[in-house]
Amino acid sequence: MTALAVIYSKYNSRLIFIDIQKQERELDQCEVAWGQTQLELTTFAEQNRVEKVARAKLKLVLPLHEKIIYIKP
């Protein structure tokens, strides 16, 4: 009976270890995807890119300096 308990325990231990390895691989993939997403976010949020898109796609231009009104709080 004890031998069967040891075999069962070893089998469960291996299954759990395999599951842990699978979860660690998924975690690694998620960390890579997160890093890529952060890099894309940084790229898209750059001031130069925002200005380029505004000029190219929306045809926006900066107003003349005299036309800008500053409001103090």
PDB file of N, H, CA, C and O in Angstrom:
ATOM      1  N   MET A   1       0.808  -1.184   0.000  1.00  0.00           N
ATOM      2  CA  MET A   1       0.000   0.000   0.000  1.00  0.00           C
ATOM      3  C   MET A   1       0.865   1.269   0.000  1.00  0.00           C
ATOM      4  O   MET A   1       0.572   2.235  -0.704  1.00  0.00           O
ATOM      5  N   THR A   2       1.923   1.244   0.794  1.00  0.00           N
ATOM      6  H   THR A   2       2.161   0.459   1.366  1.00  0.00           H
ATOM      7  CA  THR A   2       2.821   2.390   0.867  1.00  0.00           C
ATOM      8  C   THR A   2       3.489   2.648  -0.474  1.00  0.00           C
ATOM      9  O   THR A   2       3.672   3.801  -0.866  1.00  0.00           O
ATOM     10  N   ALA A   3       3.851   1.590  -1.176  1.00  0.00           N
ATOM     11  H   ALA A   3       3.703   0.654  -0.857  1.00  0.00           H
ATOM     12  CA  ALA A   3       4.488   1.735  -2.481  1.00  0.00           C
ATOM     13  C   ALA A   3       3.545   2.421  -3.464  1.00  0.00           C
ATOM     14  O   ALA A   3       3.966   3.277  -4.241  1.00  0.00           O
ATOM     15  N   LEU A   4       2.281   2.047  -3.428  1.00  0.00           N
ATOM     16  H   LEU A   4       1.939   1.351  -2.797  1.00  0.00           H
ATOM     17  CA  LEU A   4       1.306   2.693  -4.308  1.00  0.00           C
ATOM     18  C   LEU A   4       1.147   4.172  -3.953  1.00  0.00           C
ATOM     19  O   LEU A   4       1.001   5.008  -4.844  1.00  0.00           O
ATOM     20  N   ALA A   5       1.173   4.493  -2.693  1.00  0.00           N
ATOM     21  H   ALA A   5       1.291   3.814  -1.968  1.00  0.00           H
ATOM     22  CA  ALA A   5       1.071   5.879  -2.263  1.00  0.00           C
ATOM     23  C   ALA A   5       2.269   6.686  -2.750  1.00  0.00           C
ATOM     24  O   ALA A   5       2.116   7.834  -3.170  1.00  0.00           O
ATOM     25  N   VAL A   6       3.465   6.091  -2.696  1.00  0.00           N
ATOM     26  H   VAL A   6       3.589   5.160  -2.355  1.00  0.00           H
ATOM     27  CA  VAL A   6       4.672   6.762  -3.180  1.00  0.00           C
ATOM     28  C   VAL A   6       4.577   6.997  -4.681  1.00  0.00           C
ATOM     29  O   VAL A   6       4.894   8.085  -5.163  1.00  0.00           O
ATOM     30  N   ILE A   7       4.136   5.973  -5.425  1.00  0.00           N
ATOM     31  H   ILE A   7       3.878   5.090  -5.033  1.00  0.00           H
ATOM     32  CA  ILE A   7       3.996   6.100  -6.885  1.00  0.00           C
ATOM     33  C   ILE A   7       2.977   7.187  -7.221  1.00  0.00           C
ATOM     34  O   ILE A   7       3.215   8.015  -8.100  1.00  0.00           O
ATOM     35  N   TYR A   8       1.858   7.184  -6.530  1.00  0.00           N
ATOM     36  H   TYR A   8       1.664   6.511  -5.815  1.00  0.00           H
ATOM     37  CA  TYR A   8       0.822   8.190  -6.760  1.00  0.00           C
ATOM     38  C   TYR A   8       1.346   9.585  -6.441  1.00  0.00           C
ATOM     39  O   TYR A   8       1.100  10.537  -7.182  1.00  0.00           O
ATOM     40  N   SER A   9       2.057   9.693  -5.352  1.00  0.00           N
ATOM     41  H   SER A   9       2.257   8.920  -4.751  1.00  0.00           H
ATOM     42  CA  SER A   9       2.626  10.976  -4.955  1.00  0.00           C
ATOM     43  C   SER A   9       3.634  11.478  -5.989  1.00  0.00           C
ATOM     44  O   SER A   9       3.622  12.658  -6.340  1.00  0.00           O
ATOM     45  N   LYS A  10       4.501  10.597  -6.477  1.00  0.00           N
ATOM     46  H   LYS A  10       4.511   9.639  -6.192  1.00  0.00           H
ATOM     47  CA  LYS A  10       5.484  10.978  -7.506  1.00  0.00           C
ATOM     48  C   LYS A  10       4.785  11.407  -8.791  1.00  0.00           C
ATOM     49  O   LYS A  10       5.181  12.387  -9.422  1.00  0.00           O
ATOM     50  N   TYR A  11       3.755  10.680  -9.172  1.00  0.00           N
ATOM     51  H   TYR A  11       3.432   9.884  -8.659  1.00  0.00           H
ATOM     52  CA  TYR A  11       3.014  10.986 -10.392  1.00  0.00           C
ATOM     53  C   TYR A  11       2.376  12.371 -10.283  1.00  0.00           C
ATOM     54  O   TYR A  11       2.476  13.176 -11.209  1.00  0.00           O
ATOM     55  N   ASN A  12       1.727  12.646  -9.164  1.00  0.00           N
ATOM     56  H   ASN A  12       1.645  11.993  -8.412  1.00  0.00           H
ATOM     57  CA  ASN A  12       1.129  13.967  -8.954  1.00  0.00           C
ATOM     58  C   ASN A  12       2.183  15.063  -8.936  1.00  0.00           C
ATOM     59  O   ASN A  12       1.969  16.154  -9.464  1.00  0.00           O
ATOM     60  N   SER A  13       3.316  14.763  -8.328  1.00  0.00           N
ATOM     61  H   SER A  13       3.490  13.877  -7.899  1.00  0.00           H
ATOM     62  CA  SER A  13       4.408  15.730  -8.282  1.00  0.00           C
ATOM     63  C   SER A  13       4.881  16.069  -9.693  1.00  0.00           C
ATOM     64  O   SER A  13       5.133  17.235  -9.996  1.00  0.00           O
ATOM     65  N   ARG A  14       5.001  15.079 -10.544  1.00  0.00           N
ATOM     66  H   ARG A  14       4.795  14.132 -10.298  1.00  0.00           H
ATOM     67  CA  ARG A  14       5.422  15.322 -11.935  1.00  0.00           C
ATOM     68  C   ARG A  14       4.386  16.130 -12.699  1.00  0.00           C
ATOM     69  O   ARG A  14       4.734  17.028 -13.465  1.00  0.00           O
ATOM     70  N   LEU A  15       3.107  15.810 -12.489  1.00  0.00           N
ATOM     71  H   LEU A  15       2.825  15.080 -11.866  1.00  0.00           H
ATOM     72  CA  LEU A  15       2.051  16.571 -13.164  1.00  0.00           C
ATOM     73  C   LEU A  15       2.083  18.042 -12.740  1.00  0.00           C
ATOM     74  O   LEU A  15       1.943  18.940 -13.570  1.00  0.00           O
ATOM     75  N   ILE A  16       2.266  18.269 -11.463  1.00  0.00           N
ATOM     76  H   ILE A  16       2.380  17.540 -10.789  1.00  0.00           H
ATOM     77  CA  ILE A  16       2.331  19.643 -10.964  1.00  0.00           C
ATOM     78  C   ILE A  16       3.559  20.356 -11.516  1.00  0.00           C
ATOM     79  O   ILE A  16       3.477  21.529 -11.882  1.00  0.00           O
ATOM     80  N   PHE A  17       4.689  19.670 -11.582  1.00  0.00           N
ATOM     81  H   PHE A  17       4.756  18.718 -11.285  1.00  0.00           H
ATOM     82  CA  PHE A  17       5.907  20.262 -12.120  1.00  0.00           C
ATOM     83  C   PHE A  17       5.733  20.629 -13.596  1.00  0.00           C
ATOM     84  O   PHE A  17       6.172  21.693 -14.033  1.00  0.00           O
ATOM     85  N   ILE A  18       5.093  19.743 -14.358  1.00  0.00           N
ATOM     86  H   ILE A  18       4.736  18.879 -14.004  1.00  0.00           H
ATOM     87  CA  ILE A  18       4.829  20.027 -15.779  1.00  0.00           C
ATOM     88  C   ILE A  18       3.923  21.250 -15.907  1.00  0.00           C
ATOM     89  O   ILE A  18       4.144  22.100 -16.769  1.00  0.00           O
ATOM     90  N   ASP A  19       2.915  21.338 -15.059  1.00  0.00           N
ATOM     91  H   ASP A  19       2.736  20.648 -14.359  1.00  0.00           H
ATOM     92  CA  ASP A  19       2.014  22.492 -15.090  1.00  0.00           C
ATOM     93  C   ASP A  19       2.750  23.782 -14.731  1.00  0.00           C
ATOM     94  O   ASP A  19       2.519  24.826 -15.340  1.00  0.00           O
ATOM     95  N   ILE A  20       3.628  23.704 -13.749  1.00  0.00           N
ATOM     96  H   ILE A  20       3.816  22.856 -13.254  1.00  0.00           H
ATOM     97  CA  ILE A  20       4.420  24.885 -13.364  1.00  0.00           C
ATOM     98  C   ILE A  20       5.290  25.344 -14.526  1.00  0.00           C
ATOM     99  O   ILE A  20       5.386  26.542 -14.794  1.00  0.00           O
ATOM    100  N   GLN A  21       5.923  24.403 -15.216  1.00  0.00           N
ATOM    101  H   GLN A  21       5.846  23.430 -14.999  1.00  0.00           H
ATOM    102  CA  GLN A  21       6.764  24.776 -16.361  1.00  0.00           C
ATOM    103  C   GLN A  21       5.928  25.427 -17.457  1.00  0.00           C
ATOM    104  O   GLN A  21       6.356  26.404 -18.072  1.00  0.00           O
ATOM    105  N   LYS A  22       4.739  24.886 -17.701  1.00  0.00           N
ATOM    106  H   LYS A  22       4.391  24.092 -17.202  1.00  0.00           H
ATOM    107  CA  LYS A  22       3.851  25.456 -18.715  1.00  0.00           C
ATOM    108  C   LYS A  22       3.468  26.888 -18.341  1.00  0.00           C
ATOM    109  O   LYS A  22       3.484  27.782 -19.186  1.00  0.00           O
ATOM    110  N   GLN A  23       3.127  27.097 -17.075  1.00  0.00           N
ATOM    111  H   GLN A  23       3.115  26.370 -16.388  1.00  0.00           H
ATOM    112  CA  GLN A  23       2.747  28.431 -16.610  1.00  0.00           C
ATOM    113  C   GLN A  23       3.925  29.406 -16.698  1.00  0.00           C
ATOM    114  O   GLN A  23       3.738  30.579 -17.021  1.00  0.00           O
ATOM    115  N   GLU A  24       5.123  28.927 -16.414  1.00  0.00           N
ATOM    116  H   GLU A  24       5.275  27.974 -16.151  1.00  0.00           H
ATOM    117  CA  GLU A  24       6.307  29.790 -16.512  1.00  0.00           C
ATOM    118  C   GLU A  24       6.574  30.182 -17.956  1.00  0.00           C
ATOM    119  O   GLU A  24       6.970  31.317 -18.221  1.00  0.00           O
ATOM    120  N   ARG A  25       6.363  29.261 -18.902  1.00  0.00           N
ATOM    121  H   ARG A  25       6.040  28.339 -18.687  1.00  0.00           H
ATOM    122  CA  ARG A  25       6.526  29.605 -20.326  1.00  0.00           C
ATOM    123  C   ARG A  25       5.500  30.655 -20.741  1.00  0.00           C
ATOM    124  O   ARG A  25       5.828  31.595 -21.465  1.00  0.00           O
ATOM    125  N   GLU A  26       4.258  30.494 -20.283  1.00  0.00           N
ATOM    126  H   GLU A  26       3.992  29.730 -19.696  1.00  0.00           H
ATOM    127  CA  GLU A  26       3.227  31.484 -20.592  1.00  0.00           C
ATOM    128  C   GLU A  26       3.569  32.842 -19.978  1.00  0.00           C
ATOM    129  O   GLU A  26       3.356  33.880 -20.605  1.00  0.00           O
ATOM    130  N   LEU A  27       4.094  32.834 -18.765  1.00  0.00           N
ATOM    131  H   LEU A  27       4.267  31.990 -18.256  1.00  0.00           H
ATOM    132  CA  LEU A  27       4.512  34.072 -18.114  1.00  0.00           C
ATOM    133  C   LEU A  27       5.615  34.756 -18.909  1.00  0.00           C
ATOM    134  O   LEU A  27       5.589  35.972 -19.093  1.00  0.00           O
ATOM    135  N   ASP A  28       6.583  33.979 -19.380  1.00  0.00           N
ATOM    136  H   ASP A  28       6.605  32.990 -19.230  1.00  0.00           H
ATOM    137  CA  ASP A  28       7.660  34.546 -20.200  1.00  0.00           C
ATOM    138  C   ASP A  28       7.101  35.176 -21.469  1.00  0.00           C
ATOM    139  O   ASP A  28       7.523  36.263 -21.864  1.00  0.00           O
ATOM    140  N   GLN A  29       6.146  34.490 -22.111  1.00  0.00           N
ATOM    141  H   GLN A  29       5.803  33.607 -21.790  1.00  0.00           H
ATOM    142  CA  GLN A  29       5.543  35.034 -23.333  1.00  0.00           C
ATOM    143  C   GLN A  29       4.773  36.317 -23.035  1.00  0.00           C
ATOM    144  O   GLN A  29       4.806  37.267 -23.817  1.00  0.00           O
ATOM    145  N   CYS A  30       4.083  36.334 -21.902  1.00  0.00           N
ATOM    146  H   CYS A  30       4.056  35.562 -21.267  1.00  0.00           H
ATOM    147  CA  CYS A  30       3.343  37.544 -21.521  1.00  0.00           C
ATOM    148  C   CYS A  30       4.296  38.701 -21.222  1.00  0.00           C
ATOM    149  O   CYS A  30       4.002  39.848 -21.557  1.00  0.00           O
ATOM    150  N   GLU A  31       5.424  38.410 -20.600  1.00  0.00           N
ATOM    151  H   GLU A  31       5.663  37.478 -20.328  1.00  0.00           H
ATOM    152  CA  GLU A  31       6.394  39.463 -20.307  1.00  0.00           C
ATOM    153  C   GLU A  31       6.993  40.029 -21.592  1.00  0.00           C
ATOM    154  O   GLU A  31       7.225  41.233 -21.692  1.00  0.00           O
ATOM    155  N   VAL A  32       7.244  39.161 -22.574  1.00  0.00           N
ATOM    156  H   VAL A  32       7.056  38.182 -22.493  1.00  0.00           H
ATOM    157  CA  VAL A  32       7.748  39.635 -23.868  1.00  0.00           C
ATOM    158  C   VAL A  32       6.694  40.515 -24.536  1.00  0.00           C
ATOM    159  O   VAL A  32       7.011  41.592 -25.040  1.00  0.00           O
ATOM    160  N   ALA A  33       5.445  40.059 -24.541  1.00  0.00           N
ATOM    161  H   ALA A  33       5.188  39.183 -24.132  1.00  0.00           H
ATOM    162  CA  ALA A  33       4.367  40.846 -25.149  1.00  0.00           C
ATOM    163  C   ALA A  33       4.204  42.179 -24.424  1.00  0.00           C
ATOM    164  O   ALA A  33       3.975  43.204 -25.066  1.00  0.00           O
ATOM    165  N   TRP A  34       4.319  42.181 -23.102  1.00  0.00           N
ATOM    166  H   TRP A  34       4.505  41.349 -22.580  1.00  0.00           H
ATOM    167  CA  TRP A  34       4.214  43.417 -22.316  1.00  0.00           C
ATOM    168  C   TRP A  34       5.331  44.383 -22.691  1.00  0.00           C
ATOM    169  O   TRP A  34       5.092  45.579 -22.859  1.00  0.00           O
ATOM    170  N   GLY A  35       6.544  43.866 -22.823  1.00  0.00           N
ATOM    171  H   GLY A  35       6.737  42.894 -22.686  1.00  0.00           H
ATOM    172  CA  GLY A  35       7.667  44.711 -23.215  1.00  0.00           C
ATOM    173  C   GLY A  35       7.458  45.331 -24.589  1.00  0.00           C
ATOM    174  O   GLY A  35       7.750  46.508 -24.800  1.00  0.00           O
ATOM    175  N   GLN A  36       6.948  44.527 -25.526  1.00  0.00           N
ATOM    176  H   GLN A  36       6.710  43.571 -25.354  1.00  0.00           H
ATOM    177  CA  GLN A  36       6.684  45.045 -26.868  1.00  0.00           C
ATOM    178  C   GLN A  36       5.586  46.107 -26.833  1.00  0.00           C
ATOM    179  O   GLN A  36       5.664  47.114 -27.536  1.00  0.00           O
ATOM    180  N   THR A  37       4.576  45.877 -26.020  1.00  0.00           N
ATOM    181  H   THR A  37       4.512  45.059 -25.449  1.00  0.00           H
ATOM    182  CA  THR A  37       3.491  46.851 -25.904  1.00  0.00           C
ATOM    183  C   THR A  37       3.994  48.159 -25.306  1.00  0.00           C
ATOM    184  O   THR A  37       3.609  49.237 -25.759  1.00  0.00           O
ATOM    185  N   GLN A  38       4.849  48.072 -24.295  1.00  0.00           N
ATOM    186  H   GLN A  38       5.162  47.196 -23.927  1.00  0.00           H
ATOM    187  CA  GLN A  38       5.415  49.277 -23.690  1.00  0.00           C
ATOM    188  C   GLN A  38       6.256  50.048 -24.709  1.00  0.00           C
ATOM    189  O   GLN A  38       6.216  51.277 -24.756  1.00  0.00           O
ATOM    190  N   LEU A  39       7.009  49.320 -25.517  1.00  0.00           N
ATOM    191  H   LEU A  39       7.042  48.321 -25.479  1.00  0.00           H
ATOM    192  CA  LEU A  39       7.827  49.958 -26.546  1.00  0.00           C
ATOM    193  C   LEU A  39       6.945  50.651 -27.576  1.00  0.00           C
ATOM    194  O   LEU A  39       7.233  51.777 -27.983  1.00  0.00           O
ATOM    195  N   GLU A  40       5.877  49.991 -27.999  1.00  0.00           N
ATOM    196  H   GLU A  40       5.643  49.077 -27.668  1.00  0.00           H
ATOM    197  CA  GLU A  40       4.953  50.606 -28.952  1.00  0.00           C
ATOM    198  C   GLU A  40       4.303  51.847 -28.348  1.00  0.00           C
ATOM    199  O   GLU A  40       4.165  52.869 -29.021  1.00  0.00           O
ATOM    200  N   LEU A  41       3.910  51.760 -27.098  1.00  0.00           N
ATOM    201  H   LEU A  41       4.022  50.930 -26.551  1.00  0.00           H
ATOM    202  CA  LEU A  41       3.290  52.901 -26.429  1.00  0.00           C
ATOM    203  C   LEU A  41       4.235  54.088 -26.386  1.00  0.00           C
ATOM    204  O   LEU A  41       3.834  55.224 -26.641  1.00  0.00           O
ATOM    205  N   THR A  42       5.486  53.820 -26.064  1.00  0.00           N
ATOM    206  H   THR A  42       5.812  52.897 -25.857  1.00  0.00           H
ATOM    207  CA  THR A  42       6.481  54.886 -26.027  1.00  0.00           C
ATOM    208  C   THR A  42       6.652  55.502 -27.413  1.00  0.00           C
ATOM    209  O   THR A  42       6.745  56.722 -27.551  1.00  0.00           O
ATOM    210  N   THR A  43       6.692  54.655 -28.433  1.00  0.00           N
ATOM    211  H   THR A  43       6.616  53.665 -28.321  1.00  0.00           H
ATOM    212  CA  THR A  43       6.859  55.142 -29.800  1.00  0.00           C
ATOM    213  C   THR A  43       5.671  55.992 -30.229  1.00  0.00           C
ATOM    214  O   THR A  43       5.844  57.060 -30.817  1.00  0.00           O
ATOM    215  N   PHE A  44       4.462  55.515 -29.932  1.00  0.00           N
ATOM    216  H   PHE A  44       4.321  54.648 -29.455  1.00  0.00           H
ATOM    217  CA  PHE A  44       3.269  56.246 -30.357  1.00  0.00           C
ATOM    218  C   PHE A  44       3.074  57.538 -29.575  1.00  0.00           C
ATOM    219  O   PHE A  44       2.458  58.476 -30.081  1.00  0.00           O
ATOM    220  N   ALA A  45       3.582  57.600 -28.366  1.00  0.00           N
ATOM    221  H   ALA A  45       4.082  56.838 -27.955  1.00  0.00           H
ATOM    222  CA  ALA A  45       3.373  58.773 -27.530  1.00  0.00           C
ATOM    223  C   ALA A  45       4.436  59.847 -27.737  1.00  0.00           C
ATOM    224  O   ALA A  45       4.342  60.922 -27.145  1.00  0.00           O
ATOM    225  N   GLU A  46       5.429  59.584 -28.553  1.00  0.00           N
ATOM    226  H   GLU A  46       5.505  58.711 -29.035  1.00  0.00           H
ATOM    227  CA  GLU A  46       6.471  60.586 -28.783  1.00  0.00           C
ATOM    228  C   GLU A  46       5.856  61.846 -29.382  1.00  0.00           C
ATOM    229  O   GLU A  46       4.982  61.780 -30.246  1.00  0.00           O
ATOM    230  N   GLN A  47       6.326  62.981 -28.910  1.00  0.00           N
ATOM    231  H   GLN A  47       7.036  63.035 -28.208  1.00  0.00           H
ATOM    232  CA  GLN A  47       5.792  64.261 -29.368  1.00  0.00           C
ATOM    233  C   GLN A  47       5.972  64.428 -30.872  1.00  0.00           C
ATOM    234  O   GLN A  47       5.062  64.902 -31.552  1.00  0.00           O
ATOM    235  N   ASN A  48       7.116  64.053 -31.394  1.00  0.00           N
ATOM    236  H   ASN A  48       7.855  63.668 -30.841  1.00  0.00           H
ATOM    237  CA  ASN A  48       7.373  64.218 -32.827  1.00  0.00           C
ATOM    238  C   ASN A  48       6.383  63.416 -33.653  1.00  0.00           C
ATOM    239  O   ASN A  48       5.899  63.898 -34.677  1.00  0.00           O
ATOM    240  N   ARG A  49       6.076  62.206 -33.223  1.00  0.00           N
ATOM    241  H   ARG A  49       6.469  61.815 -32.391  1.00  0.00           H
ATOM    242  CA  ARG A  49       5.161  61.372 -33.981  1.00  0.00           C
ATOM    243  C   ARG A  49       3.754  61.954 -33.944  1.00  0.00           C
ATOM    244  O   ARG A  49       3.062  61.971 -34.962  1.00  0.00           O
ATOM    245  N   VAL A  50       3.331  62.426 -32.787  1.00  0.00           N
ATOM    246  H   VAL A  50       3.893  62.412 -31.960  1.00  0.00           H
ATOM    247  CA  VAL A  50       2.000  63.014 -32.665  1.00  0.00           C
ATOM    248  C   VAL A  50       1.889  64.218 -33.588  1.00  0.00           C
ATOM    249  O   VAL A  50       0.884  64.391 -34.277  1.00  0.00           O
ATOM    250  N   GLU A  51       2.922  65.044 -33.598  1.00  0.00           N
ATOM    251  H   GLU A  51       3.739  64.903 -33.039  1.00  0.00           H
ATOM    252  CA  GLU A  51       2.899  66.230 -34.458  1.00  0.00           C
ATOM    253  C   GLU A  51       2.897  65.847 -35.936  1.00  0.00           C
ATOM    254  O   GLU A  51       2.185  66.454 -36.737  1.00  0.00           O
ATOM    255  N   LYS A  52       3.688  64.850 -36.294  1.00  0.00           N
ATOM    256  H   LYS A  52       4.267  64.357 -35.644  1.00  0.00           H
ATOM    257  CA  LYS A  52       3.737  64.398 -37.698  1.00  0.00           C
ATOM    258  C   LYS A  52       2.385  63.872 -38.157  1.00  0.00           C
ATOM    259  O   LYS A  52       1.932  64.191 -39.256  1.00  0.00           O
ATOM    260  N   VAL A  53       1.741  63.069 -37.320  1.00  0.00           N
ATOM    261  H   VAL A  53       2.109  62.810 -36.427  1.00  0.00           H
ATOM    262  CA  VAL A  53       0.427  62.527 -37.678  1.00  0.00           C
ATOM    263  C   VAL A  53      -0.594  63.652 -37.779  1.00  0.00           C
ATOM    264  O   VAL A  53      -1.424  63.661 -38.688  1.00  0.00           O
ATOM    265  N   ALA A  54      -0.535  64.601 -36.847  1.00  0.00           N
ATOM    266  H   ALA A  54       0.139  64.593 -36.108  1.00  0.00           H
ATOM    267  CA  ALA A  54      -1.471  65.728 -36.878  1.00  0.00           C
ATOM    268  C   ALA A  54      -1.296  66.536 -38.159  1.00  0.00           C
ATOM    269  O   ALA A  54      -2.277  66.965 -38.768  1.00  0.00           O
ATOM    270  N   ARG A  55      -0.066  66.738 -38.559  1.00  0.00           N
ATOM    271  H   ARG A  55       0.730  66.390 -38.065  1.00  0.00           H
ATOM    272  CA  ARG A  55       0.182  67.513 -39.787  1.00  0.00           C
ATOM    273  C   ARG A  55      -0.204  66.728 -41.037  1.00  0.00           C
ATOM    274  O   ARG A  55      -0.835  67.272 -41.943  1.00  0.00           O
ATOM    275  N   ALA A  56       0.170  65.456 -41.089  1.00  0.00           N
ATOM    276  H   ALA A  56       0.683  65.013 -40.353  1.00  0.00           H
ATOM    277  CA  ALA A  56      -0.037  64.665 -42.298  1.00  0.00           C
ATOM    278  C   ALA A  56      -1.497  64.249 -42.481  1.00  0.00           C
ATOM    279  O   ALA A  56      -2.077  64.473 -43.544  1.00  0.00           O
ATOM    280  N   LYS A  57      -2.080  63.657 -41.472  1.00  0.00           N
ATOM    281  H   LYS A  57      -1.609  63.475 -40.609  1.00  0.00           H
ATOM    282  CA  LYS A  57      -3.425  63.104 -41.634  1.00  0.00           C
ATOM    283  C   LYS A  57      -4.523  64.125 -41.385  1.00  0.00           C
ATOM    284  O   LYS A  57      -5.542  64.124 -42.076  1.00  0.00           O
ATOM    285  N   LEU A  58      -4.324  64.988 -40.410  1.00  0.00           N
ATOM    286  H   LEU A  58      -3.496  64.989 -39.848  1.00  0.00           H
ATOM    287  CA  LEU A  58      -5.377  65.938 -40.041  1.00  0.00           C
ATOM    288  C   LEU A  58      -5.166  67.320 -40.644  1.00  0.00           C
ATOM    289  O   LEU A  58      -6.023  68.197 -40.528  1.00  0.00           O
ATOM    290  N   LYS A  59      -4.011  67.506 -41.293  1.00  0.00           N
ATOM    291  H   LYS A  59      -3.316  66.794 -41.388  1.00  0.00           H
ATOM    292  CA  LYS A  59      -3.680  68.791 -41.922  1.00  0.00           C
ATOM    293  C   LYS A  59      -3.687  69.932 -40.906  1.00  0.00           C
ATOM    294  O   LYS A  59      -4.083  71.050 -41.234  1.00  0.00           O
ATOM    295  N   LEU A  60      -3.257  69.661 -39.687  1.00  0.00           N
ATOM    296  H   LEU A  60      -2.935  68.752 -39.420  1.00  0.00           H
ATOM    297  CA  LEU A  60      -3.187  70.681 -38.644  1.00  0.00           C
ATOM    298  C   LEU A  60      -1.861  71.425 -38.730  1.00  0.00           C
ATOM    299  O   LEU A  60      -0.838  70.857 -39.112  1.00  0.00           O
ATOM    300  N   VAL A  61      -1.896  72.688 -38.374  1.00  0.00           N
ATOM    301  H   VAL A  61      -2.727  73.150 -38.064  1.00  0.00           H
ATOM    302  CA  VAL A  61      -0.681  73.496 -38.328  1.00  0.00           C
ATOM    303  C   VAL A  61      -0.694  74.295 -37.023  1.00  0.00           C
ATOM    304  O   VAL A  61      -1.751  74.550 -36.445  1.00  0.00           O
ATOM    305  N   LEU A  62       0.482  74.677 -36.579  1.00  0.00           N
ATOM    306  H   LEU A  62       1.340  74.470 -37.048  1.00  0.00           H
ATOM    307  CA  LEU A  62       0.568  75.506 -35.387  1.00  0.00           C
ATOM    308  C   LEU A  62       0.051  76.900 -35.705  1.00  0.00           C
ATOM    309  O   LEU A  62       0.346  77.440 -36.771  1.00  0.00           O
ATOM    310  N   PRO A  63      -0.711  77.486 -34.797  1.00  0.00           N
ATOM    311  CA  PRO A  63      -1.181  78.856 -35.041  1.00  0.00           C
ATOM    312  C   PRO A  63      -0.017  79.837 -34.907  1.00  0.00           C
ATOM    313  O   PRO A  63       1.017  79.520 -34.319  1.00  0.00           O
ATOM    314  N   LEU A  64      -0.203  81.005 -35.452  1.00  0.00           N
ATOM    315  H   LEU A  64      -1.043  81.262 -35.930  1.00  0.00           H
ATOM    316  CA  LEU A  64       0.795  82.050 -35.319  1.00  0.00           C
ATOM    317  C   LEU A  64       0.950  82.411 -33.849  1.00  0.00           C
ATOM    318  O   LEU A  64       0.013  82.274 -33.063  1.00  0.00           O
ATOM    319  N   HIS A  65       2.131  82.871 -33.490  1.00  0.00           N
ATOM    320  H   HIS A  65       2.892  82.983 -34.129  1.00  0.00           H
ATOM    321  CA  HIS A  65       2.417  83.203 -32.099  1.00  0.00           C
ATOM    322  C   HIS A  65       1.466  84.270 -31.567  1.00  0.00           C
ATOM    323  O   HIS A  65       1.088  84.249 -30.396  1.00  0.00           O
ATOM    324  N   GLU A  66       1.085  85.196 -32.432  1.00  0.00           N
ATOM    325  H   GLU A  66       1.392  85.213 -33.384  1.00  0.00           H
ATOM    326  CA  GLU A  66       0.175  86.268 -32.014  1.00  0.00           C
ATOM    327  C   GLU A  66      -1.230  85.740 -31.743  1.00  0.00           C
ATOM    328  O   GLU A  66      -1.979  86.355 -30.984  1.00  0.00           O
ATOM    329  N   LYS A  67      -1.592  84.641 -32.334  1.00  0.00           N
ATOM    330  H   LYS A  67      -0.983  84.142 -32.951  1.00  0.00           H
ATOM    331  CA  LYS A  67      -2.945  84.094 -32.199  1.00  0.00           C
ATOM    332  C   LYS A  67      -3.106  83.211 -30.956  1.00  0.00           C
ATOM    333  O   LYS A  67      -4.228  82.848 -30.603  1.00  0.00           O
ATOM    334  N   ILE A  68      -2.026  82.871 -30.306  1.00  0.00           N
ATOM    335  H   ILE A  68      -1.115  83.166 -30.593  1.00  0.00           H
ATOM    336  CA  ILE A  68      -2.078  82.006 -29.138  1.00  0.00           C
ATOM    337  C   ILE A  68      -2.454  82.836 -27.921  1.00  0.00           C
ATOM    338  O   ILE A  68      -1.855  83.882 -27.671  1.00  0.00           O
ATOM    339  N   ILE A  69      -3.438  82.377 -27.169  1.00  0.00           N
ATOM    340  H   ILE A  69      -3.924  81.527 -27.373  1.00  0.00           H
ATOM    341  CA  ILE A  69      -3.892  83.075 -25.965  1.00  0.00           C
ATOM    342  C   ILE A  69      -3.557  82.194 -24.767  1.00  0.00           C
ATOM    343  O   ILE A  69      -3.964  81.034 -24.699  1.00  0.00           O
ATOM    344  N   TYR A  70      -2.819  82.753 -23.838  1.00  0.00           N
ATOM    345  H   TYR A  70      -2.489  83.695 -23.893  1.00  0.00           H
ATOM    346  CA  TYR A  70      -2.442  82.044 -22.627  1.00  0.00           C
ATOM    347  C   TYR A  70      -3.389  82.444 -21.498  1.00  0.00           C
ATOM    348  O   TYR A  70      -3.633  83.630 -21.279  1.00  0.00           O
ATOM    349  N   ILE A  71      -3.912  81.473 -20.797  1.00  0.00           N
ATOM    350  H   ILE A  71      -3.715  80.509 -20.974  1.00  0.00           H
ATOM    351  CA  ILE A  71      -4.828  81.737 -19.683  1.00  0.00           C
ATOM    352  C   ILE A  71      -4.133  81.316 -18.393  1.00  0.00           C
ATOM    353  O   ILE A  71      -3.725  80.166 -18.236  1.00  0.00           O
ATOM    354  N   LYS A  72      -4.008  82.265 -17.481  1.00  0.00           N
ATOM    355  H   LYS A  72      -4.340  83.199 -17.609  1.00  0.00           H
ATOM    356  CA  LYS A  72      -3.379  81.951 -16.194  1.00  0.00           C
ATOM    357  C   LYS A  72      -4.447  81.457 -15.234  1.00  0.00           C
ATOM    358  O   LYS A  72      -5.570  81.963 -15.234  1.00  0.00           O
ATOM    359  N   PRO A  73      -4.100  80.466 -14.411  1.00  0.00           N
ATOM    360  CA  PRO A  73      -5.087  79.945 -13.461  1.00  0.00           C
ATOM    361  C   PRO A  73      -5.402  80.931 -12.357  1.00  0.00           C
ATOM    362  O   PRO A  73      -6.215  80.638 -11.480  1.00  0.00           O
TER     363      PRO A  73
END
